[in-house]
Amino acid sequence: MNLEIPLGLVDMTNEQYHAAPGISKSHLDVIARKSPKHYWEKYINPDHEEDPKSLVFMVGQAMHTAILEPETMSQRVIVGLPHDRRSNANKQAWAEYELEHAGKIILSQENIDHVRRVVDAIWAHPVAAGLLTGGRPEQSFFSIMDVPDGEGGVLIDHDTGEIIQELVKCQTDYRVRGSHIVDLKSTEDASEAGFGKSCANYRYPVQQAWYEDVLRAGGDWENENWAFLCFEKEPPYALGIYYLDEFDVARGRVAAERDYKRIVECRRANHWPDYGEQIRKLQLPNWMKL
C-alpha cells in the first residue's frame, strides 16, 4: 500500500491529483473496458509515455477553471500566438512560448471566447448558479478502503489474517459539505435521453458510487445529494441537471467493487492478462444481420 500522501482532504492542483498514488474511478474504467494488461500499461509500466493533451482536453480544463475557479482563469489560461506552426521560425517561436508558459493552458482567442460563452450560460441559469454557490471547488480526497470479496465480505490476506486495504482517491468538482455535490459534464446532447446515453457509456453511476465510498471510507461522507450539471458545447449552450436513483447508484457500486477487486488481485499477483488465455467462442452482437 502506497502512503506517500496524507489521508483525507488534500490541497493540490488537478495535475498533482492525477499524478498522485491511489486507485481512482479512471482506474476502474480502464480495467473494466479494456483488460488488466491495458491497466498495467497505463498505470504500472515505468516506461509508459503519456499521450499529448488534446485540444478537447485543454478546452475542458479551461471550462472547469472558468466555471469553478474564475478568479484563477487569467493565471491558468492564456492566449496562444497569433500564427500557425508551419514554418521553422513559427515552430521555434511556439516552442519558446510554451516553455515560457509551462504548466498553463494555451488556447486560441476563439476557444477562450467559446469557454466564456459556456460560463455565461451556466451563470444565467436559474438553478445552476445556486448549485455552484457556498461550497468549494475541486476537492481531492484520499482514504484507505477495504477490498470487497464479491460475496458481501472483504478480502483477507491468508498469510497474515489481515483485511486487505488499498489507497483510494476521488476529486469532487464542487461540494457544499452536508448539502450537495455537483459534477460538471460537457456533452453534445444535454437532453434527458441524450445525457442518459452518456451516463451509461461513461459509467457515471460507477463514479457516484465510488466517490461516495471513498469519502465514506475516510469518514467524510455526509449523505450529500448528487447532481450532474451537464452543458452542451455548442450554441445555445443548453443545460440539463439530473440525479440518479438509488437503484442505479447501487448497480454502479456493484461494478465499482468488482473492478476495484480485480485491480487489487492483479497487483498482488503481479499478473496482468489481456483479453483471455483460452480459445473462446466469439459472441456476436444481437443486432447483426447477414
C-alpha positions as CSV (number, residue, x, y, z in Angstrom):
1,M,0.0,0.0,0.0
2,N,1.4,3.4,-1.0
3,L,1.1,6.0,1.7
4,E,3.3,8.7,0.2
5,I,0.4,11.2,0.5
6,P,-1.6,12.3,3.6
7,L,-5.1,10.9,4.0
8,G,-8.3,13.0,4.0
9,L,-8.8,16.3,2.2
10,V,-5.5,17.4,0.5
11,D,-5.0,20.8,-1.1
12,M,-3.5,20.2,-4.6
13,T,-3.8,21.1,-8.2
14,N,-5.7,19.0,-10.7
15,E,-2.4,17.9,-12.2
16,Q,-1.0,16.9,-8.8
17,Y,-4.1,14.9,-8.1
18,H,-3.9,12.8,-11.3
19,A,-0.2,12.2,-10.6
20,A,-0.7,11.2,-7.0
21,P,-0.9,7.5,-6.0
22,G,-4.3,5.9,-5.3
23,I,-7.0,4.0,-7.2
24,S,-9.5,6.3,-8.8
25,K,-12.6,5.9,-10.9
26,S,-10.4,6.3,-14.1
27,H,-8.5,3.2,-12.9
28,L,-11.8,1.3,-12.7
29,D,-12.8,2.3,-16.2
30,V,-9.5,1.0,-17.8
31,I,-9.7,-2.4,-16.3
32,A,-13.5,-2.7,-16.9
33,R,-13.5,-1.6,-20.5
34,K,-10.2,-3.0,-21.7
35,S,-8.0,-5.5,-19.8
36,P,-5.6,-5.8,-16.9
37,K,-2.8,-5.6,-19.5
38,H,-4.1,-2.2,-20.5
39,Y,-4.2,-1.2,-16.9
40,W,-0.6,-2.2,-16.4
41,E,0.5,-0.2,-19.4
42,K,-1.2,3.0,-18.3
43,Y,-0.7,2.9,-14.5
44,I,2.2,0.5,-13.7
45,N,4.6,0.4,-16.7
46,P,7.5,2.7,-15.7
47,D,8.3,3.4,-19.4
48,H,4.7,4.4,-20.3
49,E,4.6,7.7,-22.2
50,E,1.5,9.9,-21.8
51,D,-0.2,11.0,-25.0
52,P,0.0,14.7,-25.7
53,K,-3.0,16.6,-24.3
54,S,-5.7,17.1,-27.0
55,L,-7.4,20.4,-27.7
56,V,-10.7,18.9,-26.4
57,F,-9.0,18.1,-23.1
58,M,-7.4,21.5,-22.8
59,V,-10.7,23.3,-23.6
60,G,-12.4,21.1,-21.0
61,Q,-9.8,22.0,-18.4
62,A,-10.3,25.7,-19.2
63,M,-14.1,25.3,-18.8
64,H,-13.7,23.7,-15.4
65,T,-11.4,26.5,-14.4
66,A,-13.7,29.3,-15.7
67,I,-16.7,27.7,-14.0
68,L,-15.3,26.6,-10.7
69,E,-12.4,28.9,-10.1
70,P,-12.9,32.0,-12.3
71,E,-10.5,34.1,-10.2
72,T,-7.6,31.9,-11.4
73,M,-8.6,31.9,-15.1
74,S,-6.2,34.7,-16.1
75,Q,-3.2,32.9,-14.4
76,R,-4.0,29.4,-15.7
77,V,-5.3,30.0,-19.2
78,I,-3.6,32.2,-21.8
79,V,-4.0,33.1,-25.4
80,G,-1.6,31.4,-27.8
81,L,0.5,33.1,-30.5
82,P,-1.5,34.6,-33.4
83,H,0.3,32.5,-36.1
84,D,0.5,28.8,-37.0
85,R,3.4,26.4,-36.6
86,R,4.1,25.7,-40.3
87,S,7.4,27.5,-40.8
88,N,10.6,26.7,-38.8
89,A,10.6,30.2,-37.4
90,N,7.0,29.8,-36.2
91,K,7.7,26.4,-34.7
92,Q,10.6,27.9,-32.8
93,A,8.5,30.8,-31.6
94,W,5.8,28.4,-30.3
95,A,8.4,26.2,-28.6
96,E,9.8,29.2,-26.7
97,Y,6.3,30.5,-25.9
98,E,5.2,27.1,-24.4
99,L,8.4,26.8,-22.4
100,E,7.9,30.3,-21.0
101,H,4.3,29.4,-20.0
102,A,4.9,25.8,-18.9
103,G,2.0,24.5,-16.9
104,K,-0.5,26.8,-18.3
105,I,-3.4,26.0,-20.7
106,I,-2.7,27.7,-24.0
107,L,-5.7,28.3,-26.3
108,S,-6.7,30.4,-29.2
109,Q,-8.8,33.5,-28.6
110,E,-11.7,31.8,-30.4
111,N,-11.6,28.9,-27.9
112,I,-11.3,31.2,-24.9
113,D,-14.4,33.1,-26.1
114,H,-16.2,29.8,-26.5
115,V,-15.4,28.9,-22.9
116,R,-16.7,32.2,-21.7
117,R,-20.0,31.8,-23.6
118,V,-20.5,28.4,-21.9
119,V,-19.7,30.0,-18.5
120,D,-22.2,32.8,-19.1
121,A,-24.9,30.3,-19.9
122,I,-24.3,28.4,-16.7
123,W,-24.4,31.5,-14.5
124,A,-27.5,32.8,-16.3
125,H,-29.3,29.5,-15.4
126,P,-31.9,29.9,-12.6
127,V,-30.8,26.7,-10.8
128,A,-27.2,26.0,-11.9
129,A,-25.8,29.2,-10.3
130,G,-27.3,28.4,-7.0
131,L,-25.8,24.9,-7.0
132,L,-22.4,26.4,-7.5
133,T,-22.6,28.8,-4.6
134,G,-21.5,28.3,-1.0
135,G,-19.1,25.4,-1.5
136,R,-15.6,24.6,-2.5
137,P,-14.3,23.5,-6.0
138,E,-12.1,20.6,-6.9
139,Q,-11.5,19.0,-3.6
140,S,-9.1,16.0,-3.6
141,F,-9.7,13.3,-1.1
142,F,-7.6,10.2,-0.2
143,S,-8.6,7.3,2.1
144,I,-7.8,3.7,2.9
145,M,-10.6,1.3,1.8
146,D,-11.3,-2.4,2.4
147,V,-11.3,-4.6,-0.7
148,P,-14.7,-6.4,-1.2
149,D,-14.6,-10.1,-1.9
150,G,-17.6,-10.1,-4.2
151,E,-19.8,-12.0,-1.8
152,G,-20.7,-9.3,0.7
153,G,-17.5,-9.6,2.8
154,V,-13.9,-8.3,2.4
155,L,-10.7,-9.9,1.1
156,I,-8.4,-11.3,3.8
157,D,-4.7,-11.9,3.4
158,H,-4.4,-15.7,4.1
159,D,-0.8,-15.3,5.3
160,T,-1.4,-12.6,7.9
161,G,-5.2,-12.8,8.5
162,E,-5.5,-9.1,8.0
163,I,-8.1,-7.3,5.9
164,I,-6.7,-6.2,2.5
165,Q,-6.9,-2.5,2.0
166,E,-5.7,0.0,-0.6
167,L,-5.2,3.7,-1.0
168,V,-8.1,5.2,-3.0
169,K,-9.0,8.7,-4.1
170,C,-11.6,10.9,-5.7
171,Q,-11.8,14.6,-6.7
172,T,-15.2,16.3,-6.5
173,D,-15.9,19.2,-8.9
174,Y,-18.0,21.2,-6.4
175,R,-19.1,20.3,-3.0
176,V,-21.3,22.1,-0.5
177,R,-20.5,20.0,2.6
178,G,-23.6,18.5,4.2
179,S,-25.8,19.6,1.3
180,H,-24.8,18.5,-2.3
181,I,-22.0,17.6,-4.7
182,V,-22.1,18.9,-8.3
183,D,-20.4,17.0,-11.1
184,L,-19.8,19.0,-14.3
185,K,-20.2,17.3,-17.6
186,S,-19.8,18.8,-21.0
187,T,-21.8,16.9,-23.7
188,E,-23.1,17.0,-27.2
189,D,-26.7,16.5,-26.0
190,A,-27.8,17.6,-22.6
191,S,-31.4,16.3,-23.0
192,E,-32.6,13.6,-20.7
193,A,-32.4,11.0,-23.4
194,G,-29.0,12.2,-24.7
195,F,-27.3,12.5,-21.3
196,G,-28.8,9.2,-20.3
197,K,-26.8,7.6,-23.0
198,S,-23.7,9.4,-22.0
199,C,-24.3,8.4,-18.4
200,A,-24.4,4.8,-19.4
201,N,-21.5,5.0,-21.8
202,Y,-19.2,6.7,-19.4
203,R,-20.3,4.8,-16.3
204,Y,-21.4,7.8,-14.2
205,P,-23.3,5.6,-11.8
206,V,-19.9,3.9,-11.0
207,Q,-18.4,7.3,-10.5
208,Q,-21.0,8.5,-8.0
209,A,-20.9,5.2,-6.0
210,W,-17.1,5.3,-6.0
211,Y,-16.9,8.9,-4.7
212,E,-19.4,8.2,-2.0
213,D,-17.5,5.1,-0.9
214,V,-14.1,6.8,-0.9
215,L,-15.5,9.6,1.2
216,R,-17.3,7.2,3.5
217,A,-14.1,5.1,4.0
218,G,-12.3,8.2,5.2
219,G,-15.2,9.3,7.5
220,D,-16.0,12.3,5.4
221,W,-19.3,11.3,3.7
222,E,-22.3,13.4,4.9
223,N,-25.0,11.9,2.7
224,E,-24.9,14.8,0.3
225,N,-27.3,14.9,-2.7
226,W,-25.6,14.4,-6.0
227,A,-26.3,16.4,-9.2
228,F,-24.9,16.1,-12.7
229,L,-24.8,19.6,-14.2
230,C,-24.3,18.9,-17.9
231,F,-23.9,21.6,-20.6
232,E,-23.8,21.5,-24.4
233,K,-20.6,22.6,-26.1
234,E,-22.3,24.4,-28.9
235,P,-24.9,27.2,-29.1
236,P,-27.3,27.8,-27.5
237,Y,-25.3,26.0,-24.7
238,A,-28.4,24.4,-23.2
239,L,-28.1,22.9,-19.7
240,G,-29.6,19.8,-18.0
241,I,-29.4,19.0,-14.3
242,Y,-30.1,15.4,-13.3
243,Y,-29.7,12.9,-10.5
244,L,-29.6,9.1,-10.3
245,D,-32.0,7.0,-8.3
246,E,-30.7,4.7,-5.6
247,F,-31.1,1.6,-7.7
248,D,-28.8,2.9,-10.4
249,V,-26.2,4.0,-7.9
250,A,-26.4,0.6,-6.2
251,R,-25.7,-1.1,-9.6
252,G,-22.8,1.3,-10.1
253,R,-21.4,0.2,-6.7
254,V,-21.5,-3.4,-7.7
255,A,-19.5,-2.6,-10.8
256,A,-17.1,-0.4,-8.8
257,E,-16.4,-3.1,-6.2
258,R,-15.9,-5.7,-9.0
259,D,-13.3,-3.5,-10.8
260,Y,-11.6,-2.5,-7.6
261,K,-11.2,-6.1,-6.5
262,R,-9.8,-7.1,-9.9
263,I,-7.2,-4.3,-9.8
264,V,-6.0,-5.3,-6.3
265,E,-5.9,-9.0,-7.2
266,C,-3.8,-8.3,-10.3
267,R,-1.5,-6.1,-8.4
268,R,-0.9,-8.6,-5.6
269,A,-0.3,-11.4,-8.0
270,N,1.6,-9.2,-10.4
271,H,-0.4,-10.9,-13.2
272,W,-1.7,-8.7,-16.0
273,P,-3.6,-10.8,-18.6
274,D,-5.1,-9.4,-21.7
275,Y,-8.5,-10.4,-23.2
276,G,-8.1,-14.1,-22.5
277,E,-5.7,-17.0,-22.1
278,Q,-8.0,-19.6,-23.6
279,I,-9.7,-20.0,-27.0
280,R,-13.3,-19.0,-26.7
281,K,-16.4,-18.9,-28.8
282,L,-17.0,-15.4,-30.2
283,Q,-20.3,-13.8,-29.1
284,L,-21.7,-11.7,-32.0
285,P,-23.9,-8.7,-31.3
286,N,-27.7,-9.3,-31.3
287,W,-28.3,-6.6,-33.9
288,M,-26.1,-8.3,-36.5
289,K,-27.9,-9.1,-39.8
290,L,-26.4,-11.3,-42.5
